[in-house]
């Protein structure tokens, strides 16, 4: 039986406790419904919070991964867009080459086509070297692979190269057993003799007095081709198109018979004898070039003291040989088109003096400019446009200071002006200028005749050069020529050591887009040779775009997968942390009713002590 007491109001205490619990339930319901979360603190569901936190991290990581992959899509789209434009450039140059190879054009018209082609080649290099995303050069050698992080760790990333090939400024050397000769190969050339699109080697062997051929396989190797006997003593040779059929022919110096043998190419790897040109005893060198700008290649001969020229008739024969006046004791001769007018000038080096000779109205070469640079001009020199002014400049080794090279810049109207000195720290003798890594900047390669090293100095954007990269052959160097032997679009080199061995010096590559290999459209033969170079470049770009397209497809799939994963993890987190509004609303209504009932009952329970007082008062 319940009692009425004054000291303790137990019913009020019990009802108050119930009211507090109902108020707490009501507070939690308000909190859950206002936040939308079932778990607002660890005490709500510690185990559930731990699981949900892991799911939230996974969802956010994969969401960031989607953003990363979308950035990667942007990178790839920019690279693909640039390659699309580069493809258009190559197609245009290929169109120009086809036009230039047409026999109905004049040499002046071909020269105009060649000038456009050279400008487009420079634009190709500019686009390739300046295509960027967020400061990253996408088609250069410093962007080997693109890694996109889509999830956790190494397995959560997608990695691929952007395809293509560009030199990484390292070199490898190899020795092909087929590239040997019984005697010293005094001179050799690199060009495609059988129209298969691969560079071949044509040279002379002074022991057997033969012209030998080695056929390139397009993978960096060679096979033995045909050989052609020269009656006397073959020592030097040069190539040109003497009969206008668009196929390279050979002019072979026969020191034994004091004449130059003319061999006409058949376009299938063979050559046919077609007479000779003679100036008398003592011939020591022969060069081929277009002296009069008529599109047919002419001859320049040298006997150690005198210079002779023989203009081509365009049918494989030549006009009468003419001696050049006022030139004696010349040490070394070369032919370059110094001013880009389509006519080659003869450069004679003698005792530190460069003499620029051009064809006169009588069909003979005569002195037009003389540049004296002291007595230290070494045997090795080459010509290229170092300052991009459209004029050829000369670079030569200083025979009086080991490792020092000088560049003398060409001037309008002929001759040379300013001189710049470079210290590479390697020797002189053989010098070649070309873009060996495909970055659009000229590099310098050399070898010290009598030494045992080939050296390559790579040009930089700021006009400086890298430290020399050294290549150690197996013997003493005697010659160095350049060409792309493995069809990767980057120049390699073929060195010869005294004796019988050739060194194949291959430019190592990384992913990127190399500049277009040197092409010329000045005559039919050069235009036809350019076609295979351009076709191969177009194939390379197409293959590179294919690699990028495949990577984009993979990234798209990754984005789709990450989207599904992120949504799934978010849904799983939601099932744990999100409030069931219907259930919580019912709990809220129940808690509100109970709170109101508890408050009402508590009010009545608080009246019990007052009832006891009324009983005492009665």
C-alpha positions as CSV (number, residue, x, y, z in Angstrom):
1,X,0.0,0.0,0.0
2,X,1.5,3.4,-1.1
3,X,2.1,5.9,1.6
4,X,1.8,9.7,1.7
5,X,5.1,11.2,2.9
6,X,6.5,14.6,3.3
7,X,10.3,14.0,3.4
8,X,10.5,12.1,0.1
9,X,8.4,12.5,-3.1
10,X,9.3,9.2,-4.7
11,X,6.7,9.4,-7.5
12,X,8.0,12.9,-8.6
13,X,11.5,11.5,-8.6
14,X,10.5,8.6,-10.8
15,X,8.5,10.7,-13.1
16,X,11.3,13.3,-13.4
17,X,13.7,10.6,-14.4
18,X,11.3,9.4,-17.0
19,X,11.0,13.0,-18.2
20,X,14.8,13.4,-18.5
21,X,15.1,10.2,-20.5
22,X,12.3,11.3,-22.8
23,X,13.9,14.7,-23.2
24,X,17.2,13.1,-24.1
25,X,15.5,10.9,-26.7
26,X,13.8,13.9,-28.1
27,X,17.1,15.8,-28.2
28,X,18.8,13.0,-30.2
29,X,15.8,12.9,-32.6
30,X,16.1,16.6,-33.1
31,X,19.8,16.3,-33.7
32,X,19.5,13.4,-36.2
33,X,16.7,15.0,-38.1
34,X,18.4,18.3,-38.3
35,X,21.8,16.8,-39.4
36,X,20.4,14.0,-41.4
37,X,22.9,11.7,-39.7
38,X,22.2,8.7,-37.5
39,X,25.7,8.9,-36.1
40,X,26.7,12.4,-34.9
41,X,29.3,11.3,-32.4
42,X,31.2,8.2,-31.5
43,X,28.9,7.3,-28.7
44,X,26.0,7.0,-31.1
45,X,27.6,3.9,-32.8
46,X,31.3,3.5,-32.3
47,X,31.6,0.4,-34.5
48,X,29.4,1.9,-37.2
49,X,31.4,5.2,-37.1
50,X,34.7,3.3,-37.6
51,X,33.3,1.4,-40.7
52,X,31.7,4.6,-42.1
53,X,34.9,6.6,-41.7
54,X,36.8,4.1,-43.8
55,X,34.1,4.1,-46.4
56,X,34.1,7.9,-46.5
57,X,37.9,8.0,-47.0
58,X,37.6,5.5,-49.9
59,X,34.8,7.5,-51.5
60,X,36.8,10.8,-51.3
61,X,40.0,9.2,-52.5
62,X,38.2,7.8,-55.6
63,X,36.4,11.1,-56.2
64,X,39.8,12.8,-56.2
65,X,41.0,10.1,-58.5
66,X,38.3,11.0,-60.9
67,X,39.5,14.6,-60.9
68,X,43.1,13.4,-61.4
69,X,42.1,11.3,-64.4
70,X,40.1,14.2,-65.9
71,X,43.2,16.3,-65.6
72,X,45.0,13.5,-67.5
73,X,42.4,13.6,-70.2
74,X,43.2,17.3,-70.6
75,X,46.9,16.5,-70.9
76,X,46.3,13.8,-73.5
77,X,43.8,16.0,-75.5
78,X,46.3,18.8,-75.7
79,X,49.1,16.4,-76.8
80,X,46.8,14.8,-79.4
81,X,45.7,18.3,-80.7
82,X,49.3,19.3,-81.1
83,X,50.1,16.0,-82.9
84,X,47.1,16.7,-85.2
85,X,48.7,20.0,-86.2
86,X,52.1,18.4,-86.6
87,X,50.5,15.8,-88.9
88,X,49.1,18.6,-91.0
89,X,52.6,20.2,-91.2
90,X,54.1,16.9,-92.4
91,X,51.3,16.4,-94.9
92,X,52.0,19.9,-96.3
93,X,55.7,19.3,-96.7
94,X,54.9,15.9,-98.3
95,X,52.7,17.7,-100.7
96,X,55.5,20.1,-101.5
97,X,58.0,17.2,-102.0
98,X,55.6,15.6,-104.5
99,X,55.2,18.9,-106.3
100,X,59.0,19.4,-106.4
101,X,59.6,15.9,-107.7
102,X,57.6,16.8,-110.8
103,X,59.9,17.2,-113.8
104,X,58.0,20.2,-115.2
105,X,59.2,22.6,-112.5
106,X,62.2,24.9,-112.8
107,X,65.0,25.1,-110.3
108,X,63.7,28.5,-109.1
109,X,60.3,27.1,-108.4
110,X,61.8,24.2,-106.5
111,X,63.9,26.6,-104.5
112,X,60.7,28.4,-103.5
113,X,59.1,25.1,-102.5
114,X,62.2,24.2,-100.5
115,X,62.1,27.5,-98.6
116,X,58.5,26.8,-97.5
117,X,59.4,23.3,-96.5
118,X,62.3,24.5,-94.4
119,X,60.1,27.1,-92.6
120,X,57.5,24.4,-92.0
121,X,60.1,22.1,-90.6
122,X,61.1,24.8,-88.1
123,X,57.5,25.4,-87.2
124,X,57.1,21.6,-86.6
125,X,60.0,21.8,-84.1
126,X,58.6,24.9,-82.4
127,X,55.2,23.3,-81.9
128,X,56.7,20.0,-80.6
129,X,59.0,21.9,-78.1
130,X,56.4,24.4,-76.8
131,X,53.3,22.2,-76.3
132,X,52.7,22.4,-72.6
133,X,50.3,21.6,-69.8
134,X,50.8,23.2,-66.5
135,X,54.4,24.0,-67.4
136,X,55.1,20.4,-68.5
137,X,56.5,20.0,-72.1
138,X,54.3,17.2,-73.4
139,X,56.2,16.2,-76.5
140,X,59.8,16.8,-75.3
141,X,62.3,14.4,-73.9
142,X,61.6,15.5,-70.3
143,X,58.1,14.0,-70.3
144,X,58.8,10.3,-70.7
145,X,55.7,8.8,-69.1
146,X,52.4,10.1,-67.8
147,X,51.2,8.5,-64.5
148,X,47.7,9.3,-63.4
149,X,46.8,8.5,-59.8
150,X,43.3,7.1,-59.5
151,X,43.4,5.3,-56.2
152,X,45.7,3.8,-53.6
153,X,49.3,3.1,-54.1
154,X,51.1,1.9,-57.2
155,X,48.2,-0.4,-58.2
156,X,45.8,2.6,-58.1
157,X,47.7,4.5,-60.9
158,X,47.5,4.4,-64.6
159,X,50.8,4.8,-66.5
160,X,51.7,5.0,-70.1
161,X,54.1,6.8,-72.4
162,X,52.8,9.3,-75.0
163,X,54.5,7.3,-77.7
164,X,56.9,8.6,-80.3
165,X,60.7,8.9,-80.0
166,X,63.1,11.7,-79.2
167,X,66.8,11.5,-78.3
168,X,67.7,11.5,-74.6
169,X,71.2,12.7,-75.2
170,X,72.8,9.3,-74.5
171,X,74.4,7.0,-77.1
172,X,75.1,3.3,-77.7
173,X,77.8,1.8,-79.9
174,X,77.7,-1.5,-81.7
175,X,79.7,-3.3,-84.4
176,X,77.9,-5.0,-87.3
177,X,79.9,-7.9,-88.7
178,X,78.7,-7.0,-92.2
179,X,80.3,-3.6,-91.8
180,X,83.9,-4.5,-92.4
181,X,86.2,-3.9,-95.3
182,X,89.5,-5.5,-96.2
183,X,91.2,-2.1,-96.5
184,X,90.7,1.4,-95.3
185,X,87.5,3.0,-96.5
186,X,88.8,6.4,-97.4
187,X,85.3,7.9,-97.9
188,X,81.7,6.7,-97.5
189,X,78.2,8.2,-97.8
190,X,74.8,7.4,-96.2
191,X,71.7,7.5,-98.3
192,X,69.0,5.2,-99.7
193,X,70.3,3.5,-102.8
194,X,67.5,0.9,-103.4
195,X,64.4,3.0,-102.7
196,X,63.2,0.9,-99.7
197,X,63.1,3.9,-97.4
198,X,66.1,2.7,-95.4
199,X,69.5,4.4,-95.2
200,X,72.3,2.5,-96.9
201,X,76.1,2.9,-96.9
202,X,78.2,3.5,-100.1
203,X,81.9,3.8,-99.8
204,X,85.3,3.2,-101.4
205,X,87.9,0.7,-100.5
206,X,91.4,1.8,-101.5
207,X,92.9,-1.7,-101.2
208,X,90.4,-3.4,-103.6
209,X,89.7,-0.2,-105.5
210,X,86.0,-0.9,-105.3
211,X,82.8,1.0,-104.5
212,X,81.1,-1.2,-101.8
213,X,77.5,-1.0,-100.6
214,X,75.8,-2.1,-97.4
215,X,72.1,-2.2,-97.4
216,X,70.3,-1.0,-94.3
217,X,67.5,-3.1,-92.8
218,X,65.7,-0.3,-91.0
219,X,66.5,-1.8,-87.6
220,X,70.0,-0.5,-87.2
221,X,71.7,-3.4,-89.1
222,X,73.2,-3.9,-92.5
223,X,73.6,-6.6,-95.1
224,X,76.3,-6.8,-97.8
225,X,75.2,-5.4,-101.1
226,X,76.9,-5.2,-104.5
227,X,80.3,-3.9,-105.2
228,X,81.6,-2.1,-108.3
229,X,85.2,-2.2,-109.4
230,X,87.2,1.0,-110.3
231,X,90.0,0.4,-112.7
232,X,92.7,2.5,-110.9
233,X,92.7,3.5,-107.3
234,X,89.3,4.6,-105.8
235,X,89.8,7.0,-102.9
236,X,86.9,9.5,-102.5
237,X,83.3,9.8,-103.8
238,X,80.3,12.0,-103.6
239,X,76.7,11.7,-104.8
240,X,74.3,13.7,-107.0
241,X,71.7,13.4,-109.7
242,X,73.7,13.8,-113.0
243,X,71.0,12.8,-115.5
244,X,67.9,14.2,-114.0
245,X,66.1,10.9,-113.3
246,X,65.6,11.6,-109.6
247,X,68.0,8.8,-108.6
248,X,71.3,9.5,-106.9
249,X,74.5,8.8,-109.0
250,X,78.1,8.6,-107.9
251,X,81.2,10.5,-108.8
252,X,84.2,8.4,-107.7
253,X,87.7,9.8,-107.6
254,X,90.2,7.4,-109.3
255,X,93.6,8.6,-108.2
256,X,95.3,5.8,-110.2
257,X,93.9,7.1,-113.5
258,X,93.7,10.7,-112.5
259,X,90.0,11.0,-113.3
260,X,86.5,10.9,-111.8
261,X,84.4,7.9,-112.7
262,X,80.7,8.6,-113.2
263,X,78.4,5.8,-112.0
264,X,74.7,6.2,-112.6
265,X,72.3,4.7,-110.0
266,X,69.5,2.4,-111.1
267,X,67.4,2.9,-108.0
268,X,67.7,-0.8,-107.0
269,X,71.0,-0.7,-105.3
270,X,73.2,-0.9,-108.4
271,X,75.3,1.6,-110.4
272,X,76.3,1.6,-114.1
273,X,79.5,3.1,-115.4
274,X,78.9,6.2,-117.5
275,X,82.3,7.6,-118.5
276,X,84.7,9.8,-116.7
277,X,86.0,13.4,-116.2
278,X,89.7,14.2,-116.1
279,X,91.8,17.3,-115.4
280,X,95.2,15.8,-115.5
281,X,97.5,14.3,-112.9
282,X,97.3,14.7,-109.1
283,X,93.6,14.8,-108.4
284,X,93.0,14.5,-104.7
285,X,89.3,15.3,-104.1
286,X,85.9,15.5,-105.8
287,X,82.8,17.3,-104.7
288,X,79.2,17.4,-106.1
289,X,76.9,20.4,-106.0
290,X,74.7,22.7,-108.0
291,X,77.1,25.5,-108.9
292,X,74.8,27.3,-111.4
293,X,71.4,26.8,-109.8
294,X,69.9,24.9,-112.7
295,X,68.9,21.9,-110.7
296,X,71.5,19.6,-112.1
297,X,74.5,18.6,-110.0
298,X,78.0,19.7,-111.1
299,X,81.5,18.6,-110.2
300,X,84.3,20.4,-108.4
301,X,87.8,18.7,-108.5
302,X,90.9,19.5,-106.6
303,X,94.5,18.4,-107.2
304,X,96.1,19.9,-104.1
305,X,96.9,23.2,-105.7
306,X,94.2,24.0,-108.3
307,X,90.4,24.0,-108.4
308,X,88.5,22.8,-111.4
309,X,84.8,22.8,-112.2
310,X,82.7,20.8,-114.6
311,X,79.1,21.8,-115.2
312,X,76.5,19.1,-115.8
313,X,74.7,18.8,-119.1
314,X,71.8,17.2,-117.3
315,X,72.1,13.8,-119.1
316,X,75.0,12.2,-117.2
317,X,77.7,14.0,-119.2
318,X,79.6,17.2,-118.3
319,X,80.9,20.3,-120.1
320,X,84.6,20.9,-120.5
321,X,86.5,21.2,-117.3
322,X,87.5,24.8,-116.3
323,X,90.3,25.8,-114.0
324,X,89.7,28.5,-111.4
325,X,92.2,31.3,-111.3
326,X,94.0,32.7,-108.2
327,X,93.6,29.7,-106.0
328,X,96.7,27.7,-105.2
329,X,97.8,25.6,-102.3
330,X,94.3,25.0,-100.9
331,X,94.1,22.6,-98.1
332,X,90.5,21.5,-97.9
333,X,87.4,22.2,-99.9
334,X,83.6,22.0,-99.2
335,X,80.4,23.0,-101.0
336,X,77.6,24.9,-99.2
337,X,74.7,27.1,-100.3
338,X,75.7,29.9,-98.0
339,X,73.0,32.4,-98.9
340,X,70.1,30.1,-99.8
341,X,70.0,31.2,-103.5
342,X,70.0,27.7,-104.8
343,X,73.6,27.9,-106.0
344,X,76.4,26.1,-104.0
345,X,79.5,28.1,-103.2
346,X,82.9,26.5,-102.7
347,X,84.6,27.0,-99.4
348,X,88.4,26.7,-99.5
349,X,90.3,26.4,-96.2
350,X,94.0,27.3,-96.3
351,X,96.2,28.3,-93.3
352,X,93.4,29.9,-91.2
353,X,91.8,31.5,-94.2
354,X,88.4,30.7,-95.6
355,X,87.9,31.6,-99.3
356,X,84.3,31.8,-100.6
357,X,84.2,30.9,-104.3
358,X,81.2,31.3,-106.6
359,X,80.6,30.5,-110.3
360,X,81.4,33.3,-112.7
361,X,79.9,34.0,-116.1
362,X,82.6,31.9,-117.8
363,X,81.5,28.7,-115.9
364,X,84.6,28.7,-113.6
365,X,84.8,29.2,-109.9
366,X,86.4,32.5,-108.8
367,X,87.1,34.1,-105.4
368,X,84.3,36.3,-104.1
369,X,85.1,36.7,-100.4
370,X,88.1,36.0,-98.1
371,X,87.9,35.7,-94.3
372,X,91.1,35.4,-92.3
373,X,90.8,33.8,-88.9
374,X,94.4,33.2,-88.0
375,X,96.5,30.2,-88.4
376,X,94.6,27.9,-86.1
377,X,91.7,26.7,-88.3
378,X,91.7,22.9,-88.0
379,X,90.8,20.3,-90.6
380,X,87.4,19.8,-89.2
381,X,84.6,22.2,-90.1
382,X,81.0,22.1,-91.1
383,X,78.2,24.6,-92.0
384,X,74.8,25.2,-90.5
385,X,72.5,28.1,-89.6
386,X,73.2,28.5,-85.9
387,X,71.4,31.8,-85.4
388,X,68.4,31.1,-87.6
389,X,68.9,34.1,-90.0
390,X,68.6,32.0,-93.1
391,X,72.3,32.1,-93.8
392,X,74.8,29.3,-93.3
393,X,77.5,29.8,-90.6
394,X,80.8,27.9,-90.3
395,X,82.0,26.0,-87.3
396,X,85.6,24.8,-87.1
397,X,88.1,23.4,-84.7
398,X,91.0,25.5,-83.5
399,X,94.1,23.5,-84.2
400,X,96.1,25.6,-81.8
401,X,93.9,25.1,-78.8
402,X,92.7,21.7,-77.9
403,X,88.9,21.5,-77.4
404,X,88.2,25.0,-78.7
405,X,85.8,25.5,-81.5
406,X,84.7,28.7,-83.3
407,X,81.5,29.7,-85.1
408,X,81.7,32.4,-87.8
409,X,78.4,33.8,-88.9
410,X,77.4,34.2,-92.5
411,X,76.6,37.6,-93.9
412,X,74.2,38.9,-96.6
413,X,76.0,39.0,-99.9
414,X,78.6,36.4,-98.9
415,X,81.5,36.2,-96.6
416,X,81.6,35.9,-92.8
417,X,81.3,38.3,-89.9
418,X,81.4,37.8,-86.2
419,X,83.3,34.9,-84.6
420,X,82.1,33.1,-81.4
421,X,84.5,30.7,-79.5
422,X,83.3,27.6,-77.7
423,X,85.3,25.4,-75.5
424,X,84.0,21.8,-75.6
425,X,87.1,20.1,-74.2
426,X,87.4,17.6,-77.0
427,X,89.6,17.4,-80.1
428,X,89.5,18.3,-83.7
429,X,89.7,16.7,-87.1
430,X,86.3,15.4,-87.9
431,X,83.3,17.7,-87.3
432,X,79.6,17.2,-88.0
433,X,76.7,19.5,-87.2
434,X,73.2,18.1,-86.9
435,X,70.3,17.8,-84.6
436,X,71.2,14.5,-83.0
437,X,68.5,14.4,-80.3
438,X,65.6,15.7,-82.4
439,X,64.9,18.7,-80.1
440,X,65.2,21.2,-83.0
441,X,68.5,22.6,-81.8
442,X,71.8,22.0,-83.6
443,X,74.4,19.8,-81.9
444,X,78.0,19.3,-82.7
445,X,79.8,15.9,-83.1
446,X,83.5,15.4,-83.6
447,X,86.4,13.0,-83.5
448,X,90.0,13.7,-83.1
449,X,91.8,12.0,-86.0
450,X,94.4,9.8,-84.5
451,X,92.6,9.6,-81.2
452,X,90.1,7.0,-80.0
453,X,86.9,8.9,-79.1
454,X,83.8,10.2,-80.7
455,X,82.3,13.2,-78.9
456,X,78.8,14.8,-79.0
457,X,77.9,18.2,-77.5
458,X,74.2,18.8,-77.4
459,X,72.8,22.3,-78.0
460,X,70.5,24.0,-75.5
461,X,67.8,26.6,-75.8
462,X,70.0,29.3,-74.3
463,X,72.7,28.8,-77.0
464,X,75.1,26.9,-74.7
465,X,76.1,23.3,-75.1
466,X,76.1,20.2,-72.8
467,X,79.2,18.6,-71.6
468,X,80.5,16.3,-74.3
469,X,79.1,12.8,-74.4
470,X,82.0,10.4,-75.1
471,X,81.8,7.3,-77.2
472,X,84.8,4.9,-77.2
473,X,85.3,2.9,-80.4
474,X,87.5,-0.1,-80.7
475,X,90.2,1.7,-82.8
476,X,91.5,5.0,-84.1
477,X,88.8,7.2,-85.6
478,X,89.1,8.2,-89.2
479,X,85.6,9.3,-90.4
480,X,82.1,10.1,-89.1
481,X,78.9,10.3,-91.1
482,X,75.3,10.7,-89.9
483,X,71.9,9.2,-90.8
484,X,68.9,7.5,-89.2
485,X,69.7,3.7,-89.3
486,X,66.8,2.3,-87.1
487,X,64.0,4.4,-88.5
488,X,63.1,5.9,-85.1
489,X,63.2,9.5,-86.5
490,X,66.4,10.4,-84.6
491,X,69.8,10.8,-86.2
492,X,72.5,8.2,-85.6
493,X,76.1,8.1,-86.7
494,X,78.4,5.8,-88.5
495,X,82.1,6.0,-87.5
496,X,85.0,4.3,-89.2
497,X,88.2,3.3,-87.4
498,X,91.5,2.9,-89.2
499,X,91.5,-0.6,-90.6
500,X,88.3,-2.4,-91.4
501,X,85.8,-1.7,-88.7
502,X,82.7,0.5,-88.6
503,X,81.1,1.7,-85.4
504,X,77.3,2.2,-85.4
505,X,76.6,4.9,-82.9
506,X,72.9,4.9,-82.1
507,X,71.0,7.7,-80.4
508,X,69.0,6.3,-77.4
509,X,65.5,7.6,-77.3
510,X,62.6,8.2,-74.9
511,X,59.0,9.1,-75.5
512,X,58.5,12.4,-77.4
513,X,58.3,13.9,-80.8
514,X,61.5,14.5,-82.6
515,X,62.0,17.2,-85.2
516,X,61.6,16.2,-88.9
517,X,64.9,14.8,-90.2
518,X,66.7,17.1,-92.6
519,X,65.1,17.2,-96.1
520,X,65.7,19.3,-99.2
521,X,63.5,19.9,-102.2
522,X,66.1,21.7,-104.3
523,X,66.2,19.0,-107.0
524,X,64.2,15.9,-108.1
525,X,66.5,13.4,-106.3
526,X,66.4,15.2,-103.0
527,X,62.7,15.6,-103.3
528,X,62.2,11.9,-103.9
529,X,64.5,11.1,-100.9
530,X,62.5,13.5,-98.8
531,X,59.3,11.6,-99.5
532,X,60.3,8.5,-97.6
533,X,61.5,10.6,-94.7
534,X,58.2,12.4,-94.6
535,X,56.1,9.2,-95.0
536,X,57.9,7.6,-92.1
537,X,57.4,10.7,-90.0
538,X,53.7,10.7,-90.8
539,X,53.5,7.1,-89.8
540,X,55.3,7.8,-86.5
541,X,52.9,10.6,-85.7
542,X,49.9,8.4,-86.6
543,X,51.3,5.7,-84.3
544,X,51.9,8.2,-81.6
545,X,48.3,9.5,-81.8
546,X,47.1,5.9,-81.7
547,X,49.0,5.4,-78.5
548,X,47.5,8.5,-77.0
549,X,44.0,7.5,-78.2
550,X,44.4,4.1,-76.6
551,X,45.5,5.7,-73.3
552,X,42.5,8.1,-73.4
553,X,40.2,5.2,-73.8
554,X,41.8,3.5,-70.9
555,X,41.5,6.6,-68.7
556,X,37.8,7.0,-69.7
557,X,37.3,3.4,-68.5
558,X,39.1,4.2,-65.3
559,X,37.0,7.3,-64.7
560,X,33.8,5.2,-65.2
561,X,35.1,2.5,-62.8
562,X,36.1,5.1,-60.2
563,X,32.7,6.7,-60.5
564,X,30.9,3.4,-59.8
565,X,33.3,2.7,-56.9
566,X,33.0,6.1,-55.4
567,X,29.2,5.9,-55.6
568,X,29.1,2.5,-54.1
569,X,31.3,3.5,-51.1
570,X,29.2,6.6,-50.6
571,X,26.0,4.5,-50.6
572,X,27.5,2.1,-48.1
573,X,28.5,5.0,-45.9
574,X,25.1,6.5,-46.2
575,X,23.4,3.2,-45.1
576,X,25.4,3.4,-41.9
577,X,25.4,7.1,-41.1
578,X,22.3,8.6,-42.6
579,X,19.1,8.8,-40.5
580,X,16.0,6.9,-41.4
581,X,13.7,10.0,-41.4
582,X,10.4,8.0,-41.3
583,X,11.6,6.0,-38.3
584,X,13.2,8.9,-36.6
585,X,10.1,11.1,-37.1
586,X,8.0,8.4,-35.4
587,X,10.5,8.3,-32.6
588,X,10.3,12.1,-32.4
589,X,6.5,12.0,-32.1
590,X,6.6,9.3,-29.5
591,X,9.3,11.2,-27.5
592,X,7.2,14.4,-27.7
593,X,4.1,12.6,-26.4
594,X,6.0,10.9,-23.7
595,X,7.7,14.2,-22.7
596,X,4.4,16.0,-22.5
597,X,2.8,13.1,-20.5
598,X,5.8,13.0,-18.2
599,X,5.6,16.7,-17.7
600,X,1.9,16.5,-16.9
601,X,2.3,13.6,-14.5
602,X,5.3,15.3,-12.8
603,X,3.1,18.3,-12.2
604,X,0.6,16.1,-10.5
605,X,3.2,14.2,-8.6
606,X,4.6,17.4,-7.2
607,X,1.2,18.0,-5.5
608,X,1.5,15.0,-3.2
609,X,3.4,16.9,-0.4
610,X,0.7,19.6,-0.5
611,X,-1.9,16.9,0.1
612,X,-0.1,15.7,3.2
613,X,-0.1,19.3,4.5
614,X,-3.8,19.6,4.0
615,X,-4.3,16.3,6.0
616,X,-2.1,17.7,8.8
617,X,-4.1,20.9,8.8
618,X,-7.3,19.1,9.2
